[in-house]
Amino acid sequence: MRGFAGRRTLARTLVARGQALMEQARYGRAEPVLRRAVAETERSYGRDTLEAAQALTQLATCYKSLARFSEAGPLYQQAFFI
């Protein structure tokens, strides 16, 4: 995928894939997908956008499901302040 539109498509696809894995309770598999989704979302949409906040929230929820609360908390806060 190339270009600006391709990056946005990739970001949306990664978020959707991470969400699908979480719905299947495959949190360990969802975590790296969602980490990449956050990076791609911030790169293609910007750090202070609704899309970035949604991706951060998904990753935080994944960490919470994995009982990684110390990692989830700061991500929820970051998303909240966007």
SULLIN-V171558 format. One record per residue. N is the residue number from 1. PHI is phi in whole degrees, 0 to 359 (999 if undefined). PSI is psi in degrees with one decimal (none if undefined). D_FIRST is the distance of its C-alpha to the first C-alpha in whole Angstrom. Layout:
BEGIN
N | PHI | PSI | D_FIRST
N | PHI | PSI | D_FIRST
END
This chain:
BEGIN
1 | 999 | 132.7 | 0
2 | 235 | 157.9 | 4
3 | 81 | 172.5 | 7
4 | 299 | -48.0 | 9
5 | 295 | -36.4 | 9
6 | 295 | -38.6 | 5
7 | 294 | -39.9 | 7
8 | 294 | -40.0 | 10
9 | 297 | -43.8 | 9
10 | 299 | -44.8 | 8
11 | 301 | -47.7 | 11
12 | 297 | -39.6 | 13
13 | 295 | -41.8 | 12
14 | 295 | -41.7 | 13
15 | 298 | -45.3 | 16
16 | 297 | -41.2 | 17
17 | 296 | -43.6 | 17
18 | 299 | -42.2 | 19
19 | 297 | -42.2 | 21
20 | 297 | -41.9 | 22
21 | 295 | -38.8 | 23
22 | 294 | -38.3 | 25
23 | 297 | -24.8 | 27
24 | 268 | 6.4 | 27
25 | 61 | 32.6 | 29
26 | 257 | 63.5 | 27
27 | 294 | -38.1 | 26
28 | 298 | -35.4 | 26
29 | 282 | -31.6 | 23
30 | 288 | -32.7 | 22
31 | 302 | -51.6 | 22
32 | 294 | -31.8 | 20
33 | 295 | -43.6 | 17
34 | 288 | -32.8 | 18
35 | 299 | -43.9 | 19
36 | 293 | -36.5 | 15
37 | 299 | -42.3 | 15
38 | 299 | -47.3 | 17
39 | 299 | -46.4 | 15
40 | 293 | -37.8 | 12
41 | 295 | -46.2 | 14
42 | 296 | -36.9 | 17
43 | 291 | -40.8 | 14
44 | 267 | -30.1 | 12
45 | 255 | -26.7 | 16
46 | 111 | 158.8 | 18
47 | 285 | -30.0 | 21
48 | 253 | 51.7 | 24
49 | 236 | 161.4 | 22
50 | 302 | -40.0 | 23
51 | 298 | -41.3 | 19
52 | 295 | -41.9 | 20
53 | 298 | -40.4 | 23
54 | 294 | -41.3 | 22
55 | 294 | -42.1 | 20
56 | 298 | -40.6 | 23
57 | 295 | -39.7 | 25
58 | 297 | -43.6 | 23
59 | 294 | -41.2 | 23
60 | 298 | -41.9 | 27
61 | 297 | -38.3 | 28
62 | 298 | -47.3 | 27
63 | 299 | -39.9 | 28
64 | 298 | -42.1 | 32
65 | 295 | -27.0 | 31
66 | 270 | 7.2 | 31
67 | 61 | 32.9 | 34
68 | 256 | 64.6 | 33
69 | 295 | -33.7 | 34
70 | 292 | -22.2 | 34
71 | 270 | -31.6 | 31
72 | 290 | -43.6 | 30
73 | 306 | -53.3 | 33
74 | 298 | -32.1 | 31
75 | 290 | -40.3 | 28
76 | 299 | -42.5 | 30
77 | 296 | -43.8 | 32
78 | 300 | -43.8 | 28
79 | 296 | -40.6 | 27
80 | 300 | -39.2 | 31
81 | 274 | 1.1 | 31
82 | 282 | none | 28
END
